[in-house]
């Protein structure tokens, strides 16, 4: 496939296509048209075709999409045909919740360890995965090929820890800390601000209530 720049909007929709196609596979659906897929996803058929055309199209006129093939190809585009070893920095409530989410492994994301500063958590196992202390982090990274680090720590420590991670070879950070990170070129940061989603939900509720008053 020719290398080309794909918009973030298209990339953000790919996991959703992947999820819906996975559901169709589980239901035994072998093929589907863009019109039928659009009804399930509440995205226009035109949008689906435009998105997929960025990667070659995958459909056949009069046939639609082979569900298994499209699911596999989108998985490859998302890099899910490979495994990605990751760690979690912060073994509090959120860190432990992420560690307990077994679906990551089915998508190829393999949790190798959690790290925390709380000595009461030293040696604790979460789903068989050991919690280590932060002073073990640098040595652990030196002896393990870790690609991704998830940050579930207070924002006051996030920048300092992110610098340590980058200095020791981490190339991608999944940032749950409530702060924006500045990292060198070549390091990827995906920030998840949970409160932002709640604020958007609050806005939509407010708009709905205002609409009822009119």
HELIX and SHEET records of a PDB file:
HELIX    1   1 UNK A    8  UNK A   26  1                                  19    
HELIX    2   2 UNK A   34  UNK A   41  1                                   8    
HELIX    3   3 UNK A   45  UNK A   53  1                                   9    
HELIX    4   4 UNK A   67  UNK A   77  1                                  11    
HELIX    5   5 UNK A   93  UNK A   99  1                                   7    
HELIX    6   6 UNK A  103  UNK A  106  1                                   4    
HELIX    7   7 UNK A  119  UNK A  121  5                                   3    
HELIX    8   8 UNK A  134  UNK A  136  5                                   3    
HELIX    9   9 UNK A  137  UNK A  143  1                                   7    
HELIX   10  10 UNK A  155  UNK A  167  1                                  13    
HELIX   11  11 UNK A  194  UNK A  213  1                                  20    
SHEET    1   A 2 UNK A  31  UNK A  32  0                                        
SHEET    2   A 2 UNK A  65  UNK A  66 -1                                        
SHEET    1   B 7 UNK A 125  UNK A 126  0                                        
SHEET    2   B 7 UNK A 129  UNK A 133 -1                                        
SHEET    3   B 7 UNK A 109  UNK A 116  1                                        
SHEET    4   B 7 UNK A  84  UNK A  89  1                                        
SHEET    5   B 7 UNK A 148  UNK A 151  1                                        
SHEET    6   B 7 UNK A 172  UNK A 175  1                                        
SHEET    7   B 7 UNK A 188  UNK A 191  1                                        
END                                                                             
